[in-house]
């Protein structure tokens, strides 16, 4: 995406940003962008942790089901009291 950018392109881009926002607002803009990036990274790591916990839970559930035990309240034999 940015493979075609060279040094002159970046200088022109910075000059346009300076003209649009003004020199006084640039520090506040940079601070805001930094805070946004920090929040984004925090949310991404939280999502990864939740996903890992769900994956571990699924693996544990699969392990419980495959060991031959039955769930509480269920029987391993078919219910013969009910009419078909």
C-alpha positions as CSV (number, residue, x, y, z in Angstrom):
1,X,0.0,0.0,0.0
2,X,2.8,2.4,0.9
3,X,5.5,0.8,-1.1
4,X,5.5,3.6,-3.7
5,X,6.1,6.3,-1.1
6,X,9.6,7.9,-0.9
7,X,11.0,10.7,1.2
8,X,9.5,13.5,-0.9
9,X,6.1,12.0,-0.7
10,X,6.3,11.9,3.1
11,X,7.5,15.5,3.3
12,X,4.6,16.7,1.2
13,X,2.2,14.6,3.3
14,X,3.5,16.1,6.5
15,X,3.3,19.7,5.0
16,X,-0.4,19.1,4.0
17,X,-1.1,17.8,7.5
18,X,0.6,20.9,9.0
19,X,-1.5,23.2,6.8
20,X,-4.7,21.4,7.6
21,X,-4.4,21.2,11.4
22,X,-2.0,24.0,12.2
23,X,1.1,23.8,14.3
24,X,-0.7,24.4,17.6
25,X,-3.1,21.5,17.2
26,X,-0.5,18.9,16.2
27,X,0.7,17.9,19.7
28,X,-2.9,17.4,20.8
29,X,-3.6,15.4,17.6
30,X,-0.6,13.2,18.2
31,X,-1.6,12.7,21.9
32,X,-5.1,11.7,20.8
33,X,-3.8,9.3,18.2
34,X,-1.4,7.7,20.8
35,X,-4.3,7.3,23.3
36,X,-6.5,5.8,20.6
37,X,-3.7,3.3,19.6
38,X,-3.2,2.3,23.2
39,X,-6.9,1.7,23.7
40,X,-7.1,-0.3,20.5
41,X,-4.1,-2.5,21.5
42,X,-5.7,-3.1,24.9
43,X,-9.0,-4.1,23.4
44,X,-7.3,-6.4,20.9
45,X,-5.3,-8.1,23.7
46,X,-8.5,-8.5,25.7
47,X,-10.3,-10.1,22.7
48,X,-7.3,-12.5,22.2
49,X,-7.5,-13.5,25.9
50,X,-11.3,-14.1,25.7
51,X,-10.8,-16.1,22.5
52,X,-8.1,-18.2,24.1
53,X,-10.3,-18.8,27.2
54,X,-13.2,-19.9,24.9
55,X,-10.9,-22.2,23.0
56,X,-9.6,-23.8,26.2
57,X,-13.1,-24.2,27.4
58,X,-14.2,-25.9,24.2
59,X,-11.2,-28.2,24.4
60,X,-12.0,-29.1,28.0
61,X,-15.6,-29.7,27.0
62,X,-14.5,-32.0,24.1
63,X,-12.3,-33.9,26.5
64,X,-15.1,-34.3,29.0
65,X,-17.4,-35.7,26.3
66,X,-14.9,-38.0,24.8
67,X,-13.8,-39.8,28.0
68,X,-17.0,-41.9,28.1
69,X,-18.7,-40.3,31.1
70,X,-22.2,-39.0,31.0
71,X,-23.5,-35.6,31.9
72,X,-25.2,-35.3,35.3
73,X,-28.8,-36.2,35.2
74,X,-28.5,-38.3,32.0
75,X,-28.3,-42.0,31.7
76,X,-26.2,-44.1,29.4
77,X,-29.0,-46.5,28.7
78,X,-32.0,-45.7,26.5
79,X,-35.2,-44.8,28.3
80,X,-37.6,-47.8,27.9
81,X,-40.5,-46.4,29.9
82,X,-41.6,-44.1,27.2
83,X,-43.8,-45.4,24.4
84,X,-42.5,-45.0,20.9
